[in-house]
Amino acid sequence: MQSFINQRRVLLLHLSFWCVYISFSLYQLSQFRHGRGIDWTQGLEYISIQLLFNVSIAYLNYAILLPRFLESKNLWRYFVEFLVPFAFLVTARIYLQRYLVDGLSRQEWFFYSPLFTVQVIFITLFIAIFVGMLRFAKDWFEFEAKKKEIENEKLYAELNFLKAQINPHFLFNTLNNLYYLAYTQSPNTTEVIAKLSQMMRYMIYDSNYPKVQLSKEIEYMENYISLERLRLNNQIPIHFEVTGNPDQFFIVPLIFITFLENAFKHGVSNNQAGCWVNISIDLKGKECCYTVENSKVTATNLVAGNKSGIGLQNVQRRLELSYPNQYTLKIEDLPDRFFVQLNLTLA
């Protein structure tokens, strides 16, 4: 319903104005006929003539004269082009209404008075100006719609650019892992390649949609965690927990992965004891709470002075574009661990 109104706002304004005008004219007729003895048939003819001439002047100005003026910006030419048909149509209307009232016999003195002529001129001029203003309203609505369309296209292009930045980042990290496994002649190399293939399929096909099922995003994360477990030879405690039903929710693809990558890239190492990673997704109603918590490798700082800052800036910008006023992001760089909590309102 709201979309229908937005698409036809100008038409509805025109119809509303003429409905009000006709209603007011009928009210005037009901008051006038009691004193003059005019029947409804004659009165409706009078209103019809009045409406016909007012519509003709108003939309001659609306559809032809105003657009021509807006194009040429020649004010004097516009006045001449408007006044000539205006004077002709007003004069024709006055004489036609006099003829309908008393056959030009001058029995109804009001219709021959200067007051009646001035009244017709000012009312007709007011209607022409008011309908002309609707032309500016129409142009403004079109301008706003075009502006919004351009903004949406710009945001869409920016989102695609930001999402495209994720793919090289992910590939760089995974190829490093694959190189390490191949270098050490790990028997897990073929399994890594198979999981990488599944993840690439998700990134190439599913992530092209504006939103995907949350369960697919979680499956992608689980594959990534499996790769990390293989790389680390299952020596690092990794806990991943999902509460709630992810099948009934949709999410912008690849919105979680940056925090997960950072946890493994900067929070765990085979050369340092006591490393760990905890990931959780908690669904309550439409609210999703995504938490990533990891130990800190010596001399590693996730926030300052390393490449992960680019990934964090990327995901924060995507959140601003995809979930405006629908997310909160909490990042804590503590002495012994790094903590990220992202709260999203899902559809």
Secondary structure, DSSP 8 states (H G I E B T S, - for coil): -HHHHHHTHHHHHHHHHHHHHHHHHHHHHHHHHHHH---HHHHHHHHHHHHHHHHHHHHHIIIIIHHHHHHH--HHHHHHHHHHHHHHHHHHHHHHHHHHHHTTSS-SGGGGSHHHHHHHHHHHHHHHHHHHHHHHHHHHHHHHHHHHHHHHHHHHHHHHHHHHHHHHHHHHHHHHHHHHHHHTT-TTHHHHHHHHHHHHHHHHTGGGSS-EEHHHHHHHHHHHHHHHHHHTTT-S-EEEEEES-GGG-EE-TTSSHHHHHHHHHHH--TTSTT--EEEEEEEETTEEEEEEEEE--TT--SSSSSTHHHHHHHHHHHHHHHSTTSEEEEEEE-SSEEEEEEEEE--
